[in-house]
Amino acid sequence: MTTTARAKVPFRRQLLRLAETVTTPLLPADYLDLVAPLRAGAALRGRIVEVRPETRDAATVVIQPGRGWRGHLPGQYVRLGVDVDGVRQWRAYSVTSVPGGADRRITVTVKAIPDGKVSNHLVRRIRPGTIVQLDQAQGDFVLPEATPERILFLTAGSGITPVMAMLRAGLPARADVVLMHSAPTRDDVIFGPELRALAARGGLRLIERHTDTDGLLGVHELDDLVPDHPQRQTWACGPVGLLDAVEEHWASRGVADRLHTERFRPTVISPGEGGTVTFTDAGVTVEADGATPILDAGENAGVLMPSGCRMGICFGCVVPLRQGAVRDLRNGDLTTAVPGDGVLIQTCVSAAAGTCDIEL
Amino acid sequence: MTVIQKKAVNPIAHLTAEDIEIIGKELDAIRDRVIVDRGERDARYIRKVIKTQRTLEISSRAVLLFSLFPPAWILGTAGLAVAKILDNMEIGHNVLHGQWDWMRDPKIHSTTWDWDHVSPADQWKHSHNELHHRYTNVLGKDNDLGYGIMRVDEDQPWSPGHLGQPFYNLLNACFFEYGIAAYDLELGENLRNGGHKAPEFRARAKAVGRKIRRQVLKDYVVHPLLSGPSFLTTLAATFTANLIRNLWSHSVIMCGHFPSGVETFEKTSIEGETKGEWYLRQMLGSANISGPRLLHIMTGNLSYQIEHHLFPDLPSNRYQEIAPQVRALFDRYGLKYTSGPLPKQVASAWWKIIRLSLPNRKRKAPKTVAPAPLVSAGA
């Protein structure tokens, strides 16, 4: 004889279902969001606690993340969705705080770039109390479990931010650490006083390069500045030009495996030809030029595009290309689809290379 | 191609084709100025309205849990009626128009929004945004003209069935959301021509059924049950709130296109229509309601029906701001900007329904033989 054990629906779940019948067509969450936007179970958000100026064009933004925040590793970045002039904009910023603080707060440090919509808003305009959208921390620009004996950090401008999180988290005393950092002037060095204090205590060797007076760093200079750099595990973060030169240099020495880079922006190698892009489900058609990512073209036309890191690494923006051709802005690769296909493309690094139908 | 006038008095006889294109350019300029300026202030506005609506809805429903006490019944019913009106008019109608899509907030977007209404959002968007706004007041194309059951223009042929239309209109007003759902399904037409057997129609009808079930379960089962001893009074309260919402939205929508002074158009008039001519049709085919700010919010700013029809996707809070510029344009080109207080416009629309339930009286104006697109629905 068999007995059937009826799966018991948890009481909480039953209560939620009842609540849903009352709040339809909305969800109970829509009401809870009014009073507790940071509660557990809500879409991940954060509240701006404080904005601290760092340099004339950089500031540290202190954020209280919602209960759903799962923490980060030093060096990882977080995507922030910020409403600028009423329009939601997503950008990725390195987390600069040490994981696991008692108040559970995180910080990102933002440098206002000329014409940068979001960076200028965060540095100069955003007010404490504002709610921003968050994603969980991601990225593999992190130190390995076993910290290497000899490390070189090669950074420029806001490229110091992921490295700062690693330095703040603390490196083993035995580690031999060199930080080679470039900024226009001494005063433009983000975290300048903190880094110099750390160097004075012997925690690292700090080489500052003030590019307004000394010019941009050439990779060949590393032979003099850090003669043993090919032997060091290197983490590099900065503008595209620097990273390209560094990657080439490390490859030419045959030690590319010791180099770890973080890019904040995709490198545009080869623009597409442009074309008419149709978002079939939304019923929207736009003319996009060959330099505009399909993600931007869609957003500008009011299509609700999924998006992620906006630099081709997180795959949060992937949608099917039903037919047509797109060009990868990073390497010029052409991807084509014929009717019936559903080739998945990353819209943030793909531009139209002819007429395209996107299923969205 | 300039539209030609059939009636004795042609409201646009004095306009040249160039005038019409210039009007179009001026309207484009008004629109562009709003789009450039659109931003944080507008975003704050819609979020505030949504927050107000949700707070009002949840607190009114909470008060109705004690609806056995008459003051609670009155307060809760009034609050719920206002919340439902805000949901349908200033929020639902306008979000579903895509007026707030530019914010890129997935929670306030025409593709994700749903409203407190028995017609599913996607079906309403098709019949309203794609058909009504495109073919505004074109006889035989715009089903909003009499909703396919009533005669609202002298040029629609009369039949004895129209004698009952004042009664149908009242019935439609009381159960307006069901009327809209049937209308979005093109139920009458589909029943007549056998379209109701098509799988596509059945899928849509099923979606409406699901929506009705959820709405009924909420308003007439769960909420009254939660009220315990106040079951019956809460049931009466939710019914009354729905009735008030229906009567209100029906009145507002009737005022948009039915009052006297509003023009209707023939199918042929829109063949090869230019952007300027499309704008002109919207200008002549709509009527505004004048009144205080609160009235405009409660009508979802459809009291600025003219501005809404010219720019269906501009944020609703902007219609009031651009109205003086639009009105000045009407004046400059000698066009009639139809507007009046709510009671007057409602009475005017109702009078038309009653008058046209009877056959036309003999008219003096001769019918032209040539394509004759523009006809006046005015008395």
Interface residues (C-beta under 8 A of the other chain):
Chain A: L18 T21 V22 T24 P25 L26 D30 Y31 L34 D83 D85 G86 V87 R88 Q89 A282 E299 G302 L304
Chain B: R38 G39 E40 R41 D42 A43 R44 K51 R54 T55 I58 R61 G98 D101 W102 M103 R104 D105 P106 K107 H109 T111 T112 D114 W115 D116 R214 Q215 L217 K218 V222 H223 L226
